[in-house]
Amino acid sequence: MNYETPVVGDVPVDMLDEQDGQPLWRRRIVIGAVIAIILVTVAAWVSMRGKGAEIPANATQAPVVTVISPGQSMVSHTINATGSLAARVEMPVGVVGEGGAVTRVLVQPGDWVRAGQVLATVERSVQTEQIRSLAAQVEVNRADAKLAQAQLDRAKALVSRGFISQADIDQRTATRDAANARVNVAIAQLAEQRARTGRLDIRAPAAGLVLTRGVEPGQIVGSGSAVLFRMAKGGEMEMLAQVSEGDLAALRVGNGATVTPIGGTAQFAGRIWQISPVVDNQNRQGIARIAIPYNPAIRPGGFASAAIVSGTGSAPMLPESAVQSDEKGNYVYVVNGRDAVQRRDVKIGQVTDAGVSILNGLNGDERIVASAGAFLTPGQKVKPEVSKSK
């Protein structure tokens, strides 16, 4: 029996899809095209992922940094301190005599005066009259002494004639001597009164600079009055530098220092002339007295900072760009043998134009990151390039 395949149009029935009646070969072509599109999309996505992976790979390459091995350099050991300014030898000037009403004040704060110069005068009319009275008394006593001497001379001339006894001569001699003594007493009283009157002048005890004035004309002053003037002997100044107990032990008389008054940029060279023999048991600090020459910018009572050079020694010297700081303190980055950076805490010393001296934390033969340390992190790989330290 012969069976013939049914034909729908020009397509055999067995080439049609059972569901929608479409030709099967056409459906297969569509499916193949969709699969091809999917494969192309996947390949493009994989390719793009590969390129994207290359970017961070390039980005994680080790950065190039300049490193230095500072070695050891001769540096000055400097101790920083703060304190107040004062006159090296302050002289309070007050009333020496009995006092009275001030008639004139002859100087002002900031004036230079010589030793013995009159600073102020006190009213002395009563004392002047007393001087005149005593001077007159001296003349009276001198006249009496002159008369006694004349009487003694005449009596001696009559002794040989027998008119005057030796007893009379002795009496007249005693009278003459008493008269001369009264003259000396009167002269001494006159000198005493003149000295008392002279002490009514308020005088400078030594040459120097007038710092303060506490008296005005018309003011009543006496031996119990407050200080009228304050002077700096010779105009010499000093700084009372407060130094910690540990640093105080490293200082010596004669150490140089640079003093900078607060509020200005002027610096003054000084030298330690005295170191306190005691330490305050509350704040554990002592006083180093730094002598400095007079300058109008140095005002007693002001505040100042000082850099005291306590000696010299060897220490690594780094550029300022190599030293970093944060809340934990100062540190540098050291490149280890695996070319990874490590944080190293350091204690810095004096900062000069030559760089920063390192007092503790380095021995000088390490490889130190010279700059760009702020952009590095501990453990990060780097490519070091060695540069000679200056």
Phi, psi and omega in degrees: 000134181261127177247131179252142181286129180294148181238131175251110185066235177261357186253132176298155183294327182287354177261007179261148176290139183291336186270306186249000176076013179279158177294137184291324182293327179290323179295322180293324178296318180297317180296318179297321180294320179296317179297320179297318178298318179299316180297319179296319179297316179297318180296320178294321180294317178297320179297317179294323177296322178296318179293321179294330180288334180290331183295306178294331177298318177292324183291335183269010176296146184296130178287152178272127179232150177269129180240153178227151171246100192290333185069208180239136178232153176283120182228158177272136175276117186244135176248122179267137182212163176231161179176184183259156177266148181202166172288137181298315173232103180268131182245110173281133183244126179227199182276127179267320183270204183283344176083191183155206180272131180286128180262323181214145171241120193257355182227163177233158176303135182099351179279144172268136182229156177264167180296131179084358181292141181285126178263324179204156180238152180243144181304136189220028183298317180296315181295328179294318178293324177295324177295318179297319180297316181290326177296321177294320178298326177298317180295321177300313181294325177294322177296317178298319180293324178295318179296317180297322179294319179297316179297322179293321180295319179294320180296320179296327179291335182267352182297317182295335180272351178088007179278337183235133178275167178294331178296321177296321178298317180297319180296315181292328176295317179296321178297319179295317180296321178296320179297317177296323178295319178297326175299314181296321178297315181297321178296318179296319178295322178295317179296321178297316181293321177296322178294317177298319179293321178297329180287353173289342173279129176275113187245155177286127180289338179201166177291141180172198184249131177283122181265313183222158177227127182235033182215148179228155177303139182093345181287139178271123182235157178203188183295337179265005181288161177289174179297132181271322179222153170236135183232153171256115182298124180066004183073009182286138181242168176207162173244131177267086185281127178271119187237140180296160184301320180293317180288330182298326181291338182272353183268152177224151174299130183105347176300136178283157180208154175243120185254132179235108177297143179293139179094358180219172179251353181293138179241145184230132180281134179220182182210139179292126178247348177202139177241131183301132178280354181233161177240134179296126184282357177267306182257000178058041179234153175237174184248128170251119184268116185254117179280132178225147181288163181293142172204141180303335180285347179264110183245117178305137184097345179282178182246149183208162173245155182220141171249110185258125178273111184265357180153183179235158179191182180258139180199154175296144179239122183242153171292153182300331181293341181276342184262124177251165178211149174211196184293342179273345180129199181270147180203166174228166174256126179253133177269119183276187182293342178265013181060036174246144182275142177231140177284137178227114178289138182225159172249120184270154177250231184285140176254118181231182176296335180283342180139201183246124177278141181254114183277333184205141177117338181227151173251355173104343182260006177284162172264111186255134175293121187282330181203175178063020178295334181294341182262006180253161176232148180303135181090352182289138177283141179222165173249101185281141172239119186284136176228141179291133177286146181266000000 
